[in-house]
Amino acid sequence: MSDPRPQTPQRPAPDGKTPGAAKSLLEQLQDMLASVNADLADLGSDLEAAGARAVDEPADDPAAESAGTR
């Protein structure tokens, strides 16, 4: 049985999406990918900063110093 009340179409929000509508799988995947990309960019900058610090700091490990003198 169908609902006797007529369905009124919802107006799209200013961003073009219907308010209250669930995101499609594609939209969810795009959001997730954007989040992962942002996390990877943060990780990359953290690793670059750590690498720059490691190059600037002298080695305190005697094994590393003796390995270089062979």
Sine and cosine of phi, psi and omega as CSV:
sin_phi,cos_phi,sin_psi,cos_psi,sin_omega,cos_omega
0.00,0.00,0.65,-0.76,0.01,-1.00
-1.00,-0.10,0.37,-0.93,0.01,-1.00
-0.96,0.29,0.80,-0.61,-0.04,-1.00
-0.94,0.33,-0.31,0.95,0.00,-1.00
-0.98,0.21,0.68,-0.73,0.02,-1.00
-0.94,0.33,0.61,-0.79,0.03,-1.00
-0.99,0.14,0.79,-0.61,0.07,-1.00
-0.98,-0.19,0.77,-0.64,-0.01,-1.00
-0.92,0.39,0.63,-0.78,0.04,-1.00
-0.98,0.17,0.58,-0.82,0.04,-1.00
-0.98,0.18,0.67,-0.75,0.06,-1.00
-0.92,0.38,0.54,-0.84,0.07,-1.00
-0.94,0.34,0.20,-0.98,0.00,-1.00
-0.83,0.56,-0.46,0.89,0.01,-1.00
-0.99,0.11,0.05,1.00,0.06,-1.00
1.00,-0.06,-0.03,1.00,-0.03,-1.00
-0.98,-0.21,0.51,-0.86,0.03,-1.00
-0.97,0.23,0.77,-0.64,-0.02,-1.00
-0.90,0.44,0.68,-0.73,0.05,-1.00
0.98,0.18,-0.09,1.00,-0.01,-1.00
-0.98,0.21,0.61,-0.79,0.04,-1.00
-0.94,0.35,0.54,-0.84,0.02,-1.00
-0.95,0.30,0.57,-0.82,0.06,-1.00
-0.96,0.28,0.25,-0.97,0.01,-1.00
-0.86,0.51,-0.65,0.76,0.02,-1.00
-0.87,0.48,-0.70,0.71,0.01,-1.00
-0.90,0.43,-0.63,0.77,0.03,-1.00
-0.90,0.45,-0.69,0.73,0.01,-1.00
-0.91,0.41,-0.63,0.78,0.03,-1.00
-0.90,0.43,-0.67,0.74,0.04,-1.00
-0.89,0.45,-0.69,0.73,-0.01,-1.00
-0.91,0.42,-0.67,0.75,0.01,-1.00
-0.90,0.43,-0.65,0.76,0.04,-1.00
-0.89,0.45,-0.64,0.77,0.02,-1.00
-0.91,0.41,-0.68,0.73,0.02,-1.00
-0.90,0.43,-0.67,0.74,0.03,-1.00
-0.88,0.48,-0.66,0.75,0.03,-1.00
-0.91,0.42,-0.67,0.74,0.03,-1.00
-0.90,0.44,-0.66,0.75,0.02,-1.00
-0.92,0.40,-0.60,0.80,0.04,-1.00
-0.90,0.43,-0.67,0.75,0.05,-1.00
-0.89,0.45,-0.69,0.72,0.01,-1.00
-0.89,0.45,-0.67,0.74,0.02,-1.00
-0.87,0.49,-0.68,0.73,0.00,-1.00
-0.93,0.36,-0.58,0.81,0.06,-1.00
-0.90,0.43,-0.68,0.73,0.01,-1.00
-0.92,0.40,-0.64,0.77,0.04,-1.00
-0.89,0.45,-0.67,0.75,0.01,-1.00
-0.91,0.41,-0.65,0.76,0.02,-1.00
-0.92,0.39,-0.62,0.78,0.04,-1.00
-0.91,0.41,-0.63,0.78,0.03,-1.00
-0.91,0.41,-0.62,0.78,0.04,-1.00
-0.92,0.39,-0.64,0.76,-0.02,-1.00
-0.91,0.42,-0.59,0.81,0.01,-1.00
-0.95,0.31,-0.59,0.81,-0.04,-1.00
-0.97,0.26,-0.47,0.88,-0.06,-1.00
-1.00,0.06,0.65,-0.76,0.07,-1.00
-0.95,0.32,0.45,-0.89,-0.01,-1.00
-0.97,0.24,0.79,-0.62,0.04,-1.00
-0.99,-0.14,-0.06,1.00,-0.07,-1.00
-1.00,0.06,0.90,-0.44,0.00,-1.00
-0.89,0.46,-0.52,0.86,0.01,-1.00
-0.91,0.42,-0.60,0.80,0.01,-1.00
-0.93,0.36,-0.58,0.81,0.01,-1.00
-0.94,0.33,-0.66,0.75,-0.01,-1.00
-0.95,0.31,-0.48,0.88,0.02,-1.00
-0.92,0.38,-0.48,0.88,-0.01,-1.00
-0.99,0.17,-0.24,0.97,-0.06,-1.00
-0.99,-0.10,-0.02,1.00,-0.03,-1.00
-0.95,0.30,0.00,0.00,0.00,0.00
